[in-house]
Amino acid sequence: MGATEPVAAGVPADAVLLGFVRALRAAGVDASTGRGDAFLRAVAALRPDVRSDVYAAGRATLCGGHDDLERYDRVFTAYFERSAATPARPVRTAPPPRVRLVAREAAAAPPAHPESEPSGPPTPTLASSAEVLRHRDVTELDPAERAQLRRLLTAFALEGQTRQSARRRPARRGDVDPRRTVRELLRRGGEPALLRRHARVARPRRVVLLVDVSGSMGPYADALLRFAHAAVRAGRTEVFTVGTRLTRVTRELSHRDPDLAMESVAAAVPDWRGGTRLGELLREFLNRWGQRGMARGAIVVLLSDGWERGDPELLGQQMRRLHALAHQVVWANPRKARPGYAPLAAGMAAALPSVDAFVEGHSLAALERLAAVVRGASAASDGRGAERA
C-alpha cells in the first residue's frame, strides 16, 4: 500500500499520519512542519501499513530529545488504538511487533485459502478512526469513542507563552556578566580571559482555566475537565469550576490517574449541572485570587457557552477587570462550531469585547487549536478583540 492510498473508510494514509503529528504537538512534542514532512517521507520509504515501521519512522523523525520519547510512546499507543485482544506492551521496550495496520470489516468473507492464514490475535485497525474522531463533536460520540478520546486527552500538554524572567543564568550569548568576568580575571591573576555572559531565563506564563460545569455545559464537562487534568499535570496551570459557585480544583486534578482525578473533582464540586452566575463568580475569582497575583500576567481561559443567569453588565465589568490584569484572555465556546452560530447570548455578547481570542471547544481538534493559542499561535477573534502582544 502506498503512502497516499486510502487505508480505511476513505481516509487517506497521509491524513491519518498528519493527524498523529498534530496529536504529538498537542502533547508538547516539538513536531515541526519540517519534522512532519520527514516523517511522511520516512513512512513512504518503509511500509505505511506496518505498525512497527510507522513507530520507528516517527520516533526517528519527530522526537527532538530524550524528553519527547515518553510522550511519543503515550500518543502512539492512544492514537493507533490496539485491539482489545492484543496484549499491551511496556512503552520502554522494543518497538511494537510488525502488525499490519489494515482496516478489516468485522463481517468480512472468509479467505479463499483459510489454511494459509496464520493464527494469532485479531489485527488492530489503523487509527483512521482517531483522525475522524478529532473533528467530531464530543456530544456525538458513542461510549467506545469517548474512551478513545479520553486516552488521547491524557497526552495533552498545555503551556503558556514564554516570558523573560528577572533571573539570569550563564549563557554563551547575551549580556556581559561583570561579576563572573571579574572573578575569572582575578582567578587568572589579571591575565586576559574570555568575557562571561548571562541571559534572562525564559519561563512559561501561568495558565488559569475557568471551566463552566453548569447544566448547559454538562455534555462537554467531562472532556473539558480531562483536558484540564492533562494541563495541570504538564505545567503551571490553575483550574477553577464555575456554575453557581466557584471551586478551585487544581489539587483534585493533580492525581496521576485521570479517573481518580475526575472522582475527586466530582466530590469537591457541589454545583454540577446547575445554573450559571459568571459575572458574580468572575468577580469572586478576581477579588480572592486574580487581583492578588494569580491572573496578573497570566493566560486566562474561560471554557463556557456564555449563558448567564445574572446581570450581563456585571459580567462585562469583570471581564474588563480581567483583561486589564491578564496577559491574554481566551474564551473557548463549544457552541461556536454550530452552523449559523452568533454570540447573541447576553453573557457572551457582554464578555466578547474583553476577549483576545474567541475559539471553539467542541472537539479534540478544537482543543488542540486552543492549546496552540495558549502557546502563542494567533487565532481569529471575530473582530471583537485583538491578539495582545
Secondary structure, DSSP 8 states (H G I E B T S, - for coil): --TTSEEETTEEHHHHHHHHHHHHHHTT----HHHHHHHHHHHHHS-TTBHHHHHHHHHHHH--SHHHHHHHHHHHHHHS---TTS----TTSS-----B-----TT----S-GGGS---S-----THHHHHHHTS-GGG--HHHHHHHHHHHTT------EEEEEEEEEESSSEE-HHHHHHHHHHTTT------EEEEEEEE--EEEEEE-SGGGHHHHHHHHHHHHHHHHHSSEEEEEESSSEEE-TTGGG-SSHHHHHHHHHHH-S-TT----HHHHHHHHIIIIIIIIISTT-EEEEE-----SS-HHHHHHHHHHHHHHSSEEEEEEGGGGSTT----SHHHHHHGGG-SEEEE-SSHHHHHHHHHHHHT-----TTSS----
